Amino acid sequence: MELDAFRSSLGGWLDGHAAALAPGHVGAGTLDDHMAQLANVKRLAYDAGWMRWGWPERVGGLGGSTLLRAYLAEALTSRDLVDPGLYSMTEVLAPTMIDYAPPGLAATMVPRLLRGDETWCQGFSEPGTGSNLAALSCRATRTDDGWRVSGQKVWTSLAQYAQRCVLLTRTGPPASDHRGITALFVDMATPGITVRPIVAMHGREEFCEVFFDDVAVPLDRTLGEVGQGWSVAMDLLPFERSTALWQRGAFLHLRLEQLLAAAPPGTLAPDEVGDVFGQVYALRARSRATQHRLAAGQRLGPETSVDKILLATAEQAVFDLVAAGLADGMLAGDDADSERWRAEFLYSRAATIYGGSAEIQRNIVARRLLDMGADR
Amino acid sequence: MDGEERELFEKGLRHATANHTGEALDAALDTAPTTAVGVVLPPLGGWDAPGRVEGEDVAVGGVGTAGLRRHTAAVVVAGTGEGHVAAIVETARLVLRPVGGIDPVLGIVEVAAGRVPRRDRAPAPPAAWPAALAAGQLAIGHELVGAARQMLRLARDHARERIQFGRPIASFQAVRHRLADTRVAIDAAEAALDAAWDDGSPLTAALAKAIAGTGARTARHHCQQVLAGIGFTTEHPLHRYVRRTLVLDGLLGDARSLTRRLGDDLLRSRRLPAILPL
């Protein structure tokens, strides 16, 4: 299907099913509310076919350009039907499975993720391993029939809901850095896994600590080659900055428009409004070019760090403007709208921290795009 | 223009812009028939048409490129109150003041005239002036991006070669992050310009010009700092790009004014334009 045809027929479907797709909650909503809403929208969109376009047929998709996926995410977000951060896990983890899982496993599992029957999480960061991901120490030891995993992950989004986890483990010697890492696809129901949610600043149990105590993982759950987990991680990261990022640009565009409608007269300075709109526009222009490169089959790489930096900067700028324009509600409002604005403002503070901090992104730009050599 | 002609044109343009500036560049580009008549641009900082129709005459206030003096006639787009006309005036009737200013090499001239007779009264189609302005803003936006990339290249090369504390200053994170931010600002400006060509509206052209002006400011700020002492001398080429981008930012609307105007419009309409479809 072509993008234009997809755009118009999807629009008709969304209008026709507005009641069935509408969120059951008002205002900020709990994380449970958002997860239930996400599952509902994905199921309806999958069963109607929309959620299958842009994915390969071997994993239950209907084929077609990745632009269709990007547009679906944009359309759902522009109608405020899904939380873009929760939705984006699909866009990040499904491509990884398609590229690295044994074909049979990908064919079984990916449709469950697309349809919203399952939630997956991504076990990367550890207490001692934030920006320096290659130093991770969660250990997987080979047994006769697979792996035994022991260690700890942290900042694992949605682990408390997840049936599966894409997990990075240390399989080489402790100091083997990026050379001794292996990626595994782990069932979260396996004995030995303990999940402890952490309440984040914006009031949601956004992420978790996950403890692995001698957890058995079958050998056929290895993603990619043993010792090649770093490539899995590096190939995954650009997906965080492709379709998912286009969706987040649509989210910022929507919130900025809602802010203009809601802010009392005189609370917003014209030069700031112009500047923030320009930032969102530049982000969307950059991300749009990235979507078209991805759709043309180009391999995304370190240049997507530019997209990520633009996103993080624009997101905080939008919500700084929210804090200025809706100051009364942000500080003292206990109505549903104020609660949502406040939660999203607070969440935006993490935009320069998660998914590779602002500093790490700038290091990547300096080393990989500007060829400035190593920083040590 | 077919592919081969376009290639030749591009080659010629590249050669001219790489080897000439100011009046010499105007002369080099004058082989193109489109520049046979001079053009008066809006005054620095502004984007309103440079002329105003007054009866049979036109009042002129704007700037021109160095080559304007060599033309016998110039086009002055002039507002009538309702629309615009493209008036042809005799260059000899205009008061031209060569502008030294911050970038004397550019050689622009300030153009003024109380009232001069206009030869051509054909009204321009309603969208002609906004479209011409938009094309000019995009062209200058790309020039800003080019100059900013050049500043970045100079600063990057310096950072890799300059040794302090026993290692290249490119290894210090404070230096790296300045240049990374410069790269991001330039890439953002280029993406905004490319998208504006696709979009084709005056709004996105003005926006992209503003983003390019802001990006060039970021590049000036960081590259000047990284190039430090040598970059502050006239023995190093940086100052040329600093000067040039300051004037380019002022041509057809500077970033600050364009941004504020956009903000005013958005606050008045309380809506965002639906632009940039995937």
Contacts between the chains, C-beta under 8 A, distances in Angstrom:
chain1	res1	chain2	res2	distance
A	3	B	278	6.8
A	7	B	277	7.9
A	67	B	278	6.1
A	70	B	278	6.0
A	71	B	278	5.2
A	74	B	278	6.5
A	246	B	278	7.0
A	253	B	272	6.4
A	256	B	272	6.2
A	257	B	271	6.5
A	257	B	272	4.3
A	260	B	266	6.2
A	260	B	267	7.0
A	260	B	270	4.8
A	260	B	271	6.8
A	260	B	272	6.9
A	261	B	270	5.4
A	261	B	271	7.6
A	268	B	263	8.0
A	268	B	267	6.2
A	269	B	263	7.3
A	270	B	260	5.2
A	270	B	263	3.3
A	270	B	264	4.6
A	270	B	266	7.9
A	270	B	267	5.8
A	271	B	256	7.1
A	271	B	259	5.8
A	271	B	260	4.5
A	271	B	263	5.6
A	272	B	263	6.8
A	273	B	262	7.8
A	273	B	263	3.8
A	273	B	266	5.3
A	273	B	267	5.9
A	274	B	210	7.5
A	274	B	258	7.7
A	274	B	259	3.8
A	274	B	260	5.8
A	274	B	261	7.3
A	274	B	262	4.0
A	274	B	263	3.2
A	274	B	264	7.7
A	274	B	266	7.0
A	275	B	259	5.4
A	275	B	263	7.4
A	277	B	207	7.7
A	277	B	262	6.5
A	277	B	263	7.3
A	277	B	266	6.1
A	277	B	272	6.9
A	278	B	192	7.8
A	278	B	207	5.9
A	278	B	210	6.0
A	278	B	211	5.3
A	278	B	214	7.4
A	278	B	259	6.3
A	278	B	262	7.3
A	281	B	192	6.3
A	281	B	195	7.8
A	281	B	204	7.6
A	281	B	207	5.8
A	281	B	211	7.4
A	281	B	275	7.4
A	281	B	276	6.9
A	282	B	188	4.0
A	282	B	189	7.3
A	282	B	191	6.3
A	282	B	192	4.7
A	282	B	211	5.3
A	283	B	188	7.5
A	284	B	195	7.8
A	284	B	276	5.2
A	285	B	188	7.6
A	285	B	191	4.0
A	285	B	192	4.8
A	285	B	194	6.9
A	285	B	195	3.7
A	285	B	276	6.4
A	286	B	187	6.5
A	286	B	188	5.9
A	286	B	191	3.9
A	286	B	192	8.0
A	288	B	191	7.7
A	288	B	195	6.4
A	288	B	276	6.2
A	288	B	278	6.2
A	289	B	191	5.6
A	289	B	194	6.7
A	289	B	195	7.7
A	291	B	278	6.2
A	303	B	187	8.0
A	306	B	183	7.1
A	306	B	184	5.2
A	306	B	187	4.9
A	306	B	188	7.6
A	309	B	180	7.8
A	309	B	184	5.0
A	310	B	184	6.5
A	310	B	188	5.7
A	359	B	173	7.6
A	359	B	177	7.2
A	361	B	180	7.8
A	362	B	176	6.8
A	362	B	177	4.5
A	362	B	180	3.9
A	362	B	181	6.9
A	363	B	173	7.3
A	363	B	176	6.7
A	363	B	177	8.0
A	363	B	180	7.6
A	365	B	180	3.9
A	365	B	183	5.5
A	365	B	184	6.6
A	366	B	170	7.7
A	366	B	176	3.7
A	366	B	177	7.2
A	366	B	179	6.3
A	366	B	180	4.8
A	367	B	176	7.9
A	369	B	180	7.9
A	369	B	183	6.0
A	370	B	152	7.8
A	370	B	156	5.4
A	370	B	176	7.9
A	370	B	179	5.8
A	370	B	180	6.9
A	370	B	183	6.0
A	371	B	156	7.7
A	371	B	160	8.0
A	372	B	156	6.6
A	372	B	159	6.4
A	372	B	160	6.5
A	372	B	170	4.3
A	372	B	171	7.8
A	372	B	176	5.7
A	372	B	179	6.9
A	373	B	160	6.8
A	373	B	168	6.7
A	373	B	170	5.7
A	373	B	171	6.4
A	374	B	171	6.8
A	375	B	171	5.6
A	375	B	172	7.8
A	375	B	173	5.8
A	375	B	176	6.1
A	376	B	171	7.1
